[in-house]
Every structure is written in structure tokens, then in C-alpha cells.
Amino acid sequence: MVSLFNKIIKHKLALSFLLILLLFISFGIVTIKGLLTVGNLTRTIYNHPLVVSNSSLNAALYITKMHRSMKDVVLANSPVEAETALKTVAEDELTVYKQLDTIRDTILGREGESLERQTRHLFSNWKPIRKEVVRLLKSGNKQKAILITKTKGADHVSILENKMLELTSYARKKATIFLKRAETSQARLENITIILTVTGVIISVFIAFFTTFRFMKSEKLLLDEKSKLQKALDEIQTLRGIIPICSYCKQIRDDEGSWEQLEKYIHSHSEAQFSHSVCPTCMKKHHPKEYAKLFLDKKQKK
């Protein structure tokens, strides 16, 4: 019984520890998955909205510088000043294209890709206007070049800057979405972590209580079994070995050399009790009349 009880305890303990192991494995998997999700969203925020937003702002800044440089071109007092300003415009143009390329390679979503194409197209269409201004300056028509710069050129730059703002706004909107996702994932991860931690603590406490309770119960059972066994051993008195008995009077010699009656010896060495009677042989020998009367009555009754 004790062995079966111990086997049951071992099986239940093994299942309990297996449950804890599975719980912590699940906790690790969920935690790692959550951290990877948050990490991916963080990288996405960095690689997409922030890069696009910064590139849009830089492109808008250099477009503004190009427009200012075109004003310097039409207001130049000498051909050297005009060439220096045109050189600055060409350098800033390369920078703007570089920023647009970064936006094109980084931006996410069809709407973002469409905005990048529209912005690039607008920027490319500004070049013919600038060429017309330069052509008018070289032909000596400075006033018309100034007029185009102030009207047609300025209007185009204004549209271009608005489109750059749309790109920046789109990138910030995406950043907000990804940030909310990251916050949601982080909150979910925190909740799951708290739930799993509390569950693990509860299960651990339950297993500790269960183990202690079962151990105490098993120990009590063992003590009871031991007590019963000891009590049985104390109550059992056995006759062992060779017993020296007289061949005539049937007295028995004890360990001290004294001779005792058979009844007294057995009574002192066991729990047996004697109930004296007379066997038929002895009755016939010692009490013939009673014997004859007893057995005669039995025969008549038959």
C-alpha cells in the first residue's frame, strides 16, 4: 500500500514539475516573440517613417535653397556671380535627388510610393522653368527672367514644397501607427508576463503545499504502519529452538535449569491459554465409569 501511495505521489509530482516546465517554456516563447515584434516595429519606425521624414525635410530645405539661388542668378550683377549661383543650384539639385532616392527606397505603402513619384515628377518639371530663366538672362531679357522666377517659378516651388510636406505628413502618420502597434505589443507582452508570472507563482505554491501535504501524509502512514508492526511484534511471542521436556512427567526445563509444567512454560513464552479437558483414552483409564456412561449414552442416542 505504501509503495503504491509513493508511486502515485511520484507521478503527480512529475506531472506538476512538467507543468511548471511547460509554463516557463511558454513564458520564454511568448517573451521572445513579443520582444522580436517590438524590435521589428522599432526598426520599421527607424527605417521607414523617420528616414522618410528626415529625407523629406532635407529635400524641402534644399529646394528652398535652390529657389533662393535662382533669385541670386537673376539678380546677379556679373556673369561670375550668376555662374556661382547656378553651380550652387546644380549641387543642391543632386542633393535633392539623393534624398528622393532614399525616400523611394525606404517608403512603405502604395500611397507613399505614389507621393514619391509625384514629388519627383514635380521636381523634374521645375528644371525646364529654370532653364528658361537662364536662357532669358543670356539673351539679355533680365526683367522677364525675374518675372518668371517670381511667378511661374515661385508657384511651382510652392506646389513642390506642399508635396514634400505631404510626404513628411505621410511618414509621421506611419510612424504614429507603428508606434501605437509597438505600444500595444509592449502592453500585451507586459500583461502576458504578469499573467504567466502570477500563474507560475500560484502553481509553485500549490505544488509546494501539495508536496508538503503528501510528504506529511506519507510519513504519517509510514509511522502508523511501523507502529502497527511494532505492536504486532511486541504481541507475538514464539517458541524457538529445541525444548528440553521430560519423557515421563512432561515438565520442561527453562534457561535457568528449573523445571516447569508444560502449561506454565507455554503460557510464559506465548499468548496461548490452556483450557483443561480429558481425552477419551485418559478418561477410560482414569475414570472408567464416567467413560462407559458417556459413550454408552452417545451410542444409544445414535
N, C-alpha and C positions, 0 to 999 in steps of 0.2 A: 504493500500500500504506500509506504514512504517513498519507495523507488518510483512508483507511478506518479505520485504527487510531485516529486522533484523533476521528473521529465516534463510534466505539464508546465511547471514554473520556468524551466529552461526554454521551452518552446515559446511561451508568452514573452519572456524577456528578449529572446532573439527577434521575435516579431516587433517588439517595441523599439529596440535599437535599430532595426531595419527601417521602421517608420521614421525615426529621427534622421537616419542617414538619407533617406529619400527626401525628407523635408529640407535638409540643408543643401542637398544637390539641386533641388528645385529652386531654393533660395539663390544659390550661386548662378544657375542658368538665367533666372529672371533678372538678377542684378547685372550680370554681364550683358544680357540683351538690352536692358534699359540703358546702361552706360554707352553701349555701342550706338543706340538710337540717338541719345542726347549728343554723343560725339559727332555722329553723321550730320545731325541738324546744325550743330555748331560750325562744322566745316562748310556745310552748304551756305550758312549765313555769311561766312567769311569769303568763300569762293565766289558766291553769286551776288547777293544784294550789296554787300559792302564794296566789292570790287567794281561792280557796275555803277554804283552811286558815286564812288570816287572818280572813276573814269569819266562819267557824265559831267561832273563838276569841273574836272580839269579841262575837258573838251570845251565846255562853255566858256571857261576862263580864257583859253587860247583863241576862241572865236572872237571874244570881245577885244582881245589884244590885236587880232588881225584887222578888225574893223577900225580900231584906233590907228593902226599902222597905215591903213588905206587913206585915212584922213590926213596923216602925215605926208603921204605920197602926193595927194592933190594940193596940199598947202606948202609943199617944199619950195624953198627959194632957189634951189640949184639942182641940176641933174644928179649931182653926187648924193644930196640928201634924199632925193627920190629913189635912187638905186639902193641906198642903205635901207630905206623903209620897205622897199619891195623884197629885199633879201630877208628881212625880218618876217615879212608875210609868208614867204616860201618856207622858212624854217618852222614857223608856227603851224602852217598847213600840214607839214609832215607829222608834227606832234599830235594834231587833231586826228589825223588818220590812224595814228598808232593807238590813240585812246579808243577810237571807234572799233578798231580791230580787237582790242581787249574786250570791249562790250559784246561784240559779235561772238567771240569765242567763249564768253562766260555766261551771257544772259540765258535765262531759262523761260520756257513757255513760248507759245506761238505769238502771243500778244507782244512780248518783249522782242522777239525776232523781227516782227513787223515794224515795231517802233525803231529798231536799229536800222533797218533798211530805209525807212522813210527819212530818218535823220541823215544817213549817208547820202541819199539822193539829193536832199536839200543842200547839203554842204557842197556836193559836186556841182550843183546848178549855180552856186554862188561864184564859181570861178569865171564863167563867161562874163558875168557882170564886172568883175574886177579887171578882166582883160579889156573890156570895152572902155573902162575908165583909163587904163594905161594907154590904149590906142588914141583916145581923145587928147590925153596930155601930150603924147608925142606929136600929134598933128597940130598942137598949139591951141586946142579948144579947151582951155582950162576951166572956164566957167561951167560949161556943160558937164565936164568930168566931175566938178564939185557938186553940181545939181544931182547927177546920177548917184553919187556917193551918199548924199544926204537923203535922197528919196528912195529910189529903187534899191540901192544897196542896203540902206538902213532898214527898210521894210523887210527885205529878205533875211537880214541878220536877226531881226526881231522874231520872225517866224521860226528861224533856226534855233534861237535861244529858247523859245517856248517848247519846241520839240525836245530839246535837251532837258528841260525841266520835266517834261512828261516821262522821259527815260529815268530821271532821278526819282520821280514820284513812284514810278512803277517798281523800281528797285527797293525803295523804302517800304512799299506795300508788301512786297515779297519778304523783306526782312522781318516785318511785323508778323506775317503769317508763320514764318519759320520759327520766330521767337516764341510765339504762342504755342506752337507744336512742341518746342523744346521744353517750355514751362509745363505743359500738360504731361509730357512724358516724364519729366522730373517729379511732378506731383504724384503721378501714378506709381512711379518707382518708389517714392517715399512711402506711399500708402501700403504698397505690397510688402515693402521691407518691414514696416511696423506690424502688419498682419502676420507675416511669417515669423517675425521675432517673438511676438506675443504667443503665437501658436506653439512655437518651439519651446518657449519657457513653460507654458501650460503642460505640454506633453512631457517635458523633462520632469516637472514637479509630480505629475501623475505617475510616471514610471518610477521615480524615486519613492513615492508613497507606496505604490504597488509592490515594489521590490522589498521595501522595509516590512510591509504588512505580510507579504508572503514568506519572507525570511523568518519573521517572528512566529508566524503560524506553523511553519515547518519545524522551527526549533521547539515550539511547544508540543507539537505532535511527536517529535523525537524524544523529548523528555517524558511525555506520557507513556510512550512505548517502552522507554528504558525503565520507568518506574514500575510499569506492569510486569516487565520481565524480571526486574529485581525482586518484586514482591512474589512472583511465581517461584523464583529460585530460593527465596527465603522460606517459602512454604513447603518446598519439596525437600524431603529428607530420604535418602536412598540407602539401601543396604548393599555394600560392595565387598568384593573380595571373598575370601574363604572364612566361613563362620564355624568356629570350633563348637560342636554340640555333643553332648554325652549320648552314647549309644543306648543307654538304658533309661535314664530319667529325662533325657531330652533337655537338660539345662544347657545354657550357653555361657561360654567364658568370654568376659569382656576384655578390653585392652589392658586393664589393670590386674587381670588374673582372677577376678572374682567370678563366681558362677551365679547366673541369674536364671529365673524361669523364662521360658520361651516367650510368654506373653509380655512380660516386663521388658525384655530386651527389644522386641519388635516395636513395642509402644514407644520406647525412648529413642529409637532410631528411625521412626517413620510416623506418619499421621494415621496409621491404621488403628482401628479399635476392635477389641475382641468381644464377641457375643458367644458365651459358652453354651454348648449343647452336647448331646451324646449320640454317637454314631450307632447304627444298628448292631454292629459287631460287639462294641463295648457294652451296649445295653443288654445284649443276650448273655454276655459273660458276667456282668456285674449285677444286673437286675433281670433275672430270667422270668420272674413272674410278670413284671410290668411289660417285658418284651412280648411274652406269649399273649397277654391280654391285648396289647396294642395291635399286634399284627393279626391276631385272631379276629378282632373287630373289623379290621380292614378287609380280610378275606370274606367275612360274612356280608359286608356291605357290597362287595363286588358280585 
